[in-house]
């Protein structure tokens, strides 16, 4: 196998089991591919404020990175984003944080991208 083939065949997407006690489940969280990460950052970048809108990042990361540990399939789809943002903020932040870390987006990059936290929704509201 030549070097190109070896690189392209490498299983290089990290994954981690994450306990979500708020939901009573354990999920498999996988890092994003380079293409998925680029798409995420392009979608989340606000041209007006010139900042990353974390209200877009968190649900996008959860949709892209949360897998069923039993069958390896994605759990959520784009149509679940608004419903996910109604779930406990601790659970969503935990999942998104692991997904971001596994995707090579560390806290330093997150801090630099989203210094203005006013874009982060108050996801724990249960006003009826």
WOBELLIN-V17322 format. One record per pair of residues at least 24 apart in sequence whose C-alpha atoms are under 7 Angstrom apart, sorted by the first residue. I is the first residue (numbers start at 1). J is the second residue. Records with the same first field share a line. If there is no record, write none. Layout:
I=J / J
This chain:
14=102
15=102
20=91
22=91
27=66 / 67 / 68 / 69
28=66 / 67 / 68 / 69
29=65 / 66 / 67 / 99
30=65 / 66 / 99 / 102
31=65 / 99 / 102 / 103
32=64 / 65 / 103
51=113 / 114
52=113 / 114
53=114 / 119
54=114 / 119 / 120
55=119 / 120 / 121
58=96
59=84 / 85
61=96 / 99
62=95 / 96
65=99
85=123
86=123 / 124
87=123 / 124
88=123 / 124
89=123 / 124
